Amino acid sequence: MKNKLNFEERQIRRRNKKVNELRFRQGIKEIFSKRSKLTLFSVYIIISIFIWILFIYDPNDYKNIVRLLVYILFWVIFSIFASGILMWFGKPKRAQEVEDDIKDVLKIEKDHKVPILVSIYKTRSNISTKINTYKIYSPDFSEDKYEEKRTNIEQKLGIKIIDGIESDQEFIYFDAISKKDIKSKGELKDDRI
């Protein structure tokens, strides 16, 4: 008889599935927005195709069932690694650190409720400054909860949140600048700081 998962385990599985989906989507965006990542992914594909042509592929061997299984195995492994690379590209550099800090600030006990840092990016209006936009997947906590803990979040992450915290269904957005980048108020020429 199959073991039934309790509610907590199902929620953790759903969250992990959502994390993988968000990282995969963000990885695809990263590949098409950053030339270095597109180059790296293209090199992976080219090397895989060369390995396929030089070492594995034999046009005369399609009747051999073992050889056919090797072909299938190669493409399955190729797909798994390609997905892994996309998820790796989709994870921001400090994602785990930011998620742990937000978990501490919001006093979250359960792992399936921890907000997920989807991306840190510059909007078009902030390209010339050091202001980044944080995008966090947080369906369990409203923007009011973040606004209430704003000073604690700023202190824990070492940032200064500019303007307010906004939400869009399941996502929380806020513009922020690292406190070490703020030397004087007039330096960035931004009235919001």
C-alpha positions as CSV (number, residue, x, y, z in Angstrom):
1,M,0.0,0.0,0.0
2,K,1.2,3.5,-0.9
3,N,2.3,5.8,1.9
4,K,0.2,8.9,1.9
5,L,1.9,12.2,2.3
6,N,0.7,14.5,5.0
7,F,-0.3,18.1,4.3
8,E,3.1,19.5,5.2
9,E,5.0,17.2,2.8
10,R,2.5,17.9,0.0
11,Q,3.0,21.6,0.5
12,I,6.8,21.2,0.5
13,R,6.6,19.3,-2.8
14,R,4.4,22.0,-4.3
15,R,6.8,24.7,-3.2
16,N,9.8,22.8,-4.6
17,K,8.0,22.3,-7.9
18,K,7.1,26.1,-8.0
19,V,10.8,26.9,-7.2
20,N,12.0,24.8,-10.1
21,E,9.4,26.3,-12.5
22,L,10.4,29.9,-11.5
23,R,14.1,29.2,-11.7
24,F,13.6,27.5,-15.2
25,R,11.6,30.5,-16.5
26,Q,14.1,33.0,-15.1
27,G,17.0,31.0,-16.6
28,I,15.4,31.2,-20.0
29,K,15.0,35.0,-19.6
30,E,18.6,35.2,-18.4
31,I,19.9,33.4,-21.5
32,F,18.2,35.8,-23.8
33,S,19.1,38.9,-21.9
34,K,22.8,38.2,-21.1
35,R,25.2,37.4,-23.8
36,S,27.7,35.5,-21.6
37,K,25.0,33.0,-20.5
38,L,23.7,32.6,-24.1
39,T,27.3,31.9,-25.2
40,L,27.8,29.3,-22.4
41,F,24.6,27.5,-23.1
42,S,25.3,27.5,-26.9
43,V,28.8,26.0,-26.2
44,Y,27.1,23.3,-24.1
45,I,24.8,22.4,-27.0
46,I,27.5,22.5,-29.6
47,I,29.8,20.2,-27.5
48,S,26.9,17.8,-26.9
49,I,26.2,17.6,-30.6
50,F,29.9,17.0,-31.4
51,I,30.0,14.2,-28.7
52,W,26.8,12.7,-30.3
53,I,28.2,12.8,-33.8
54,L,31.8,11.7,-33.0
55,F,31.3,9.0,-30.4
56,I,27.7,7.8,-30.2
57,Y,25.9,8.2,-33.5
58,D,26.2,5.4,-36.0
59,P,23.7,5.6,-39.0
60,N,24.0,1.8,-39.6
61,D,23.0,0.8,-36.1
62,Y,19.3,1.7,-35.8
63,K,18.3,-2.0,-35.9
64,N,20.3,-2.8,-32.8
65,I,18.1,-2.3,-29.7
66,V,21.0,-1.7,-27.3
67,R,22.3,1.1,-29.5
68,L,18.9,2.6,-29.7
69,L,18.7,2.6,-25.9
70,V,22.1,4.3,-25.7
71,Y,20.8,7.0,-28.1
72,I,17.7,7.6,-25.9
73,L,19.9,7.6,-22.7
74,F,22.2,10.2,-24.3
75,W,19.3,12.6,-25.1
76,V,17.7,12.1,-21.7
77,I,21.0,13.0,-20.0
78,F,21.4,15.9,-22.3
79,S,17.9,17.2,-21.5
80,I,18.5,16.9,-17.7
81,F,21.7,18.8,-17.9
82,A,20.2,21.5,-20.1
83,S,17.3,21.9,-17.6
84,G,19.8,22.0,-14.7
85,I,21.9,24.7,-16.5
86,L,18.7,26.8,-17.1
87,M,17.7,26.5,-13.4
88,W,21.2,27.4,-12.4
89,F,21.1,30.5,-14.6
90,G,17.7,31.4,-13.1
91,K,18.9,31.5,-9.5
92,P,20.2,34.9,-8.3
93,K,23.6,34.9,-6.7
94,R,22.5,35.6,-3.2
95,A,19.2,33.9,-3.4
96,Q,19.6,31.5,-0.5
97,E,21.0,34.2,1.8
98,V,18.2,36.6,1.0
99,E,15.5,33.9,1.5
100,D,17.0,32.9,4.8
101,D,17.1,36.5,6.0
102,I,13.5,37.1,5.0
103,K,12.5,33.9,6.7
104,D,14.2,35.1,9.9
105,V,12.6,38.6,9.7
106,L,9.1,37.3,9.0
107,K,9.5,34.6,11.7
108,I,8.5,31.7,9.3
109,E,8.5,28.3,10.9
110,K,7.4,26.1,8.0
111,D,9.7,25.5,5.0
112,H,6.9,25.5,2.5
113,K,6.0,29.1,3.3
114,V,9.5,30.6,2.8
115,P,9.4,33.3,0.1
116,I,11.5,32.7,-3.0
117,L,13.8,35.3,-4.4
118,V,13.1,35.1,-8.2
119,S,15.3,37.8,-9.5
120,I,17.3,41.0,-8.7
121,Y,17.3,43.2,-11.8
122,K,17.6,46.8,-12.9
123,T,14.6,48.5,-14.4
124,R,15.0,50.8,-17.4
125,S,14.5,53.8,-15.2
126,N,17.3,52.6,-12.8
127,I,19.9,51.5,-15.3
128,S,22.3,54.4,-14.7
129,T,22.0,54.1,-10.9
130,K,22.9,51.4,-8.4
131,I,19.2,50.7,-7.6
132,N,18.0,47.1,-8.1
133,T,14.5,45.7,-8.1
134,Y,13.9,42.6,-6.0
135,K,11.2,40.2,-7.2
136,I,10.1,37.7,-4.5
137,Y,7.5,34.9,-4.9
138,S,5.5,35.1,-1.7
139,P,1.9,33.9,-2.0
140,D,1.5,33.4,1.8
141,F,2.4,36.9,2.9
142,S,0.9,40.2,1.8
143,E,2.7,43.4,1.0
144,D,1.3,44.8,4.3
145,K,3.4,42.1,6.2
146,Y,6.5,43.2,4.3
147,E,5.7,46.9,4.9
148,E,5.3,46.2,8.6
149,K,8.7,44.5,8.7
150,R,10.4,46.9,6.3
151,T,13.0,48.3,8.6
152,N,14.0,44.8,9.8
153,I,14.3,43.6,6.2
154,E,16.4,46.6,5.3
155,Q,18.7,46.0,8.3
156,K,19.0,42.2,7.8
157,L,19.7,42.5,4.0
158,G,21.9,45.6,4.3
159,I,19.8,47.5,1.8
160,K,17.6,50.7,1.8
161,I,14.2,50.1,0.3
162,I,13.2,53.0,-1.9
163,D,9.5,54.1,-2.3
164,G,7.1,51.4,-1.2
165,I,6.7,47.7,-1.4
166,E,4.3,46.6,-4.2
167,S,2.6,43.3,-4.9
168,D,1.3,41.6,-8.0
169,Q,-0.8,38.6,-7.0
170,E,1.8,36.1,-5.8
171,F,4.9,38.4,-6.2
172,I,6.4,41.2,-4.0
173,Y,8.5,43.9,-5.7
174,F,10.6,46.6,-4.2
175,D,13.4,48.9,-5.4
176,A,16.5,48.9,-3.1
177,I,20.0,50.1,-3.0
178,S,22.8,48.5,-1.0
179,K,23.6,50.6,2.1
180,K,27.3,50.4,1.3
181,D,26.5,52.2,-2.1
182,I,24.9,55.2,-0.3
183,K,27.7,57.6,0.7
184,S,25.6,60.8,0.6
185,K,22.0,61.5,-0.3
186,G,22.9,63.8,-3.2
187,E,25.4,61.4,-4.8
188,L,22.8,59.3,-6.7
189,K,20.6,62.3,-7.7
190,D,17.5,60.4,-6.8
191,D,14.8,62.0,-4.7
192,R,13.5,58.7,-3.4
193,I,16.7,58.0,-1.3
